Amino acid sequence: MFKNSLTKNARAVITGAGSGIGKALALELARRGSLVVCTDINLDAAEQTASEVRRLGGEAWAVACDVSKLEQVQALADKADELLPEPVNLVINNAGVGVGGKAIGETSIEDWEWTVNINLWGVVYGCHVFAPRLRLQDQAGIINVASTASFSAAPLMGPYNATKAAALAISETLAAELSGTGVSVTALCPTLVKTNISANGRIQGESNDLFNRLMDRIGMSADKVARMALDGLDKKQLYVMPQVDARMIWRIKRLLPNSYAAITGLINRRMTSKFV
């Protein structure tokens, strides 16, 4: 554990804690002695995560919250104040959904709105409501779960790419605004993580098949991603890219900015034809 570790004995709120990375973060925080408010739009899923935290010997509470609704995020912050013995000092904006498989112009506006409401407004509301509260702490942190999609701009993922790029930009802005305070900000940018995002999302056709095959073959466990995210916050890292491919994409795009889109399109066409 790092000196002056924020993630040890924290008082945390995690959105989307009912499954996937959110659940893994809750369990890892429990191992670090933290108190965890597990929130999810599915209260039963949040309660299951909270129960697993308790089985590890930790303390946790389950709260229902639709992060696309500002009033529910505000109510979540108030509820966390009631449940925790001291104010929240760690907020993880994790709730998110996946959309893909159709080009821009073919993706329905309904899918755009659904993705924006959760992936973008969920981060906006989480930061808007909690950042002023965290400023009052001597030491506090925010983790926004973005994605390598925030900078990779892969084809057929327009809504997802756009909302995750916004989550990254918000994280960078917030880090600058909170510079010099006791609040650290981390943007988590993984590639494939073994979660249920495909089952719960709207990834269609061949893209869904390819996504699931790649997930099975090269996906990283949510537990490992969670550990790396929390360690990154403790080290005050703004960017956490758990996988080698994420870091490679980051560098290639900066080295070959004019060629990147063409290269990405070519790789996508070849991979799609290979796996169908």
N, C-alpha and C positions, 0 to 999 in steps of 0.2 A: 504494500500500500504506500501511496505517495505521502510525503510530508504535508501536513495541513490539508489532508484529503477532504474534499467537499462531499464526495459520495459515500464516505463512512459516517454513519450515524446521522444521515440527512433526514430531512422532513420533506418528502417528495410527493408530487402530483404527476401522474402519468396518464395521458389520454390514449385511447385505443389499447388499454391494458388487458383486454380480454383474450388476446391471442398474439401470436407472432412475436415481433421485436418488442412490443409493449409488455407482453407477459414476461419475456426473457429479462427485460430491464427490471421489472418488479422483483423477480426472484433473485437476480444478482444484487440488487440493492438490499434485499432482505439478508443475504449472506454477509453484507457489509454493515449490518446492524442498523439499517435505516428504517424509518417509519414510512409506509407507502399508502397513499390514497389512490386506489385503482379505479379509473373511470373508463366507461365504455358506453356506447349507445345501447349495447346489450347488457343489461344489468346482471343477468345470470352468468354471462361470461366473465364479467368483472368480479363477481362474487367467487367464481371458481378460482380465479387467479389469487384473490385475497385469501382464500382458504389454503391454497398451496403455500403462500407466504407464511401463514400461521403454522403450517406443518413444519416449516423450516425453523420455527421458533421466533419468527418476526411478528410484527404488528402491522395490520393492514385493514383497510376499510374499502368497501365497494360503493361507488356512487354512479348513478346513471347520468350521462351527459351526451347530448348531441352537439358536437363542437361547431356545427354550422349555424348554431343559434347563439347570438351574443348573450342573451339573457340567461341561458343555461350555463355558459362559461362563467358568467358573473356569479351565478348561484353556486357553482362548483367552488369558486374561490372562497365564498363565504362559508360554505360547508366545511372546507378544509380547515379554516380557522377554528371552527367549532370542534372538529375531531382531533386536531393535533395539539399537543401540549404547548408548542411554540409555533410562531409563524412559519409558513412554507419557505424553504430556502433552495429548493430544486424543482424546476418545472420541466417536464419533457413533453413537447408537442409532437406526439407520435401518430395519432389517428390519421389514417389515409386509405385511399382506395385506388385501384388500378383500372385504367381504361386503355384499350389499344386494339389494333387490328384493322383500322380504317384510316384512310388518308384525310387530311384537312379538306373540308368541303364535302366529305362523305360521312364523317363522324357526326352523329346527331347533336343538335343544340342541347337536347336533354342530357346527353352524356357529358357535354362540356360543362353545363351548369352543375350537374351532380358532382363532378370532379372538382370544379372551382370552389363550390360551397364547402366541401370537406377539406381538401388538401391545401387550399389557399386561405379561405376564411377561418378555418380551424387554427392555423398558425397565427394569422392576424389577431384573432380574438384572444388566443392564449397569451400572446406577447402583450397585447394592449391591456389586458386585465391584470396579468401577473407582474409585468416588468416594474411598474411603480411600487408594488409591494416588495419585490426583491431588492430594489434600491435601498430600502430601509434596513437591510441586513448587512452585517459586517462582511459576510462571505456568502455568496449565493451563485446559482448557476441556471442556465437555460440550455437545453438541448433541443434543437429542431431537427426532426428526422426528414431529411431531404432525400437525395438519391443521386447516383451517378447520372441519372436522367436529367438532373438539374443543369448539367453542362454537356452531356453527350449528344442530346438532340437526335436520338435514333428515329428512323422513319416509323410511321403508323402509330405514333404515341403522342400526338399533339397535345391533348388536354393534360396528360400526365407530365410530359416534359415541361409545359408552360407553368403548371402549378408548382412543380418541384424547383424550377428555376427561380420562381418567386420566393419560395421558402428559403432558398440559399441567399438570395438578395436581401431578404428581411434579416437573416442571421448576420450577414456582413454589415448591414446598416446598424443593427442593434449592437454589434460588437464595437463599432466605432463610437456610438452614442454612450455606451457604458464604459468605455475606456477610462481608466483612472478611478473607477469605482471598485467595489468588491465583488461585482457580478461578472462572471465569465460566461461566454457564449460559445457553443459548439454546434456546427452543422454536420450531421451524420450523413455520409454519402456512399452507401454501399451499392454493389451491383446486385447479383442474384442472392437472395436470402431465402432459406427454406421456411416459408410461412404459407398461410392460406390466402394470400392476396389474390391469387388467380381464381380460386373457388368463390371468393366473395366479391370479385371485381367484374368488370365488363370487357374482358379481353377476348376478342372474337376470332373465329376461323383458324387459319393456319398459324397466325401469330400466337394463339393460345396453345396450340400443340407444340410449337417450337419453344415457347416460354417454359412449358412444363417439362419438356425433355432436357433443356439446358439446366433447369432448376435441379432436376434429379441428378444430373451428371456433375455439375460444378458449383451448385449452390452452397453457400456457407451456412453453418448453423446459426440460428438466431441467438443462441447462448453466447457464442464467440463474438458476434457483432455487438451484443449488449456489453460484454466485458470491455471491448475495445473502445466503445463509445464513452463509457464511464471513466475509463483510464485516460482517454483523451481530454475529457473535461477537467480531470484532476491535473493534467499537465498544461491546462489552459490552451489547448489546441483549438483553433477556430475550425479547421477542416479535419475530419476523421474519415479516411477512405480505407475501409478494412481490407479490401482485396487488391491484389496486384493489378488486375485488369482495370480497376477504377483509376489507379494512379497512372497507368499507361495511357488511358484515354485522356486524362487531364493534361499530360505532357504533350501528347501528339497533337491535340487541338491547338495548343499554344505554339508548337513548333511549325505546324502546317495549317494555319488558319484558313487559307484560301482553298486548299485541297481537301479539307476535312469532310465537307458535306458529300463530295463525290466519292471519297473513299468509304464513308459510312454507308452510302446508298449501295455501292458495289458489294460490300460485305453482307449487307442485309439480303440482297437478291441471291447471292450464292448460298448463304446459310439457309434461306427459306427453301430453295430448290433442293438442298442436300437433305433436309429433314422431312420433306413432304413425301 
